[in-house]
Amino acid sequence: MVRLTEEFVAGWRGDGRHRMLFDRQPGFGLRITPDGIKTFIAQIRVGGRKHRVRLGRHPDISVTAARELALQAIADLRQGQDPALARKARDKALAAGGTTLSALTERWLAEHVRPKLKPRTVRDYEDLLTKHILPALGRLPVAQIERGDILALHASMKRIPRRANYVVSTVRAILNFGIDLGLRPPGSNPARRVKMYRERKRERFLSEVEIAKAADGITQAEQTGRIGPHAAAGVRLALFTGARSGEVTAAQWSHVDWDRRLIRLPDSKTNEPRTIHLSDAALDVLSSLPRVGPYIVAGANVGEPYKNLGRAWIVARALVGLDDVRLHDLRHSYASLAAGKSVSLPMIGKLLGHRNPATTARYAHLARDAAASVNDQLGAAMVSAIEKGAPRGASVTKLRRRRSP
């Protein structure tokens, strides 16, 4: 047993034999190969079984550093932990002290968001990060972000509650990614269980009169040159098919099946192929539209789709006083009109491309209203039939008809 010092270890020249030298510190040793390679080790018996851990070579690490590593490795072994894994976790936690949220976010975008999510979702995340998250938290080390930092950012956005809640959920996802990388201890995400703002679920359904106004607004915007023919066609297709704006702009001429009267998209928001059924009105839109490149709703640059159909709708709706109607409300109105015509909820879900029946359930009250209306009509017809078919001279008790409110 020797005292391992920097001078002693550096001066050992080797004698062509394999040697194992142990320090006076219990469990700390030096292994030397016949070629003179020097490796620090930690060795201890736990439960009658010998465990040996390689700490590193000299001179890559000093004697002092190896001595500290030996103490930690022995402590890990006595606690039943794997010293190599425990050391790796400590190294990552230490490195996290210099890893900012901005740096972690770049890795999250590169490894998780951009290769796995749809382009529109990627753009939304990037916009959220650039405008809100990184200006407030980007410079902070990942390991030092606290719950108060998250709450302060959330409170600063209280005027836009929906976006504020989205910010918190995004930060939570980024920090969970950091935890997976070992930059924070498990279960330490400060964005967990943050009480979210109440969000008003906004549903706007156009009446049949308003649907006519919407169509007129699109026509006026096109005729006055405020929007082009492809933008007008895109908004009309959204109105006539109930398709999402992203589905309309993603549709290509090669996706159109004229014989079956449909557009078959190979991908959609639900990560599945999507069928958009075409009415006579929708087919007329396609038939009258000039083909410019592969996309039905062509953009300004050749070969690219139209970028933002929502802006075209904002122009059109302003002309007819529908300023509170979003482009997505045209989709809701399509479903509302279908429910009013007694179309079943499963069929409405199929027309809209819903994967989950619960998504279509929001239109259940409209379907009930339509059923009640039909029921009233049938009831009135039944009373009329009874009155007309009664034998002459028979005593007929007239049923009271319910007055419309």
Summary of the structure (lengths in Angstrom):
residues: 405
radius of gyration: 35.1
end to end distance: 102.0
largest distance: 131.8
contacts: 1137
relative contact order: 0.06
helix: 53%
strand: 11%
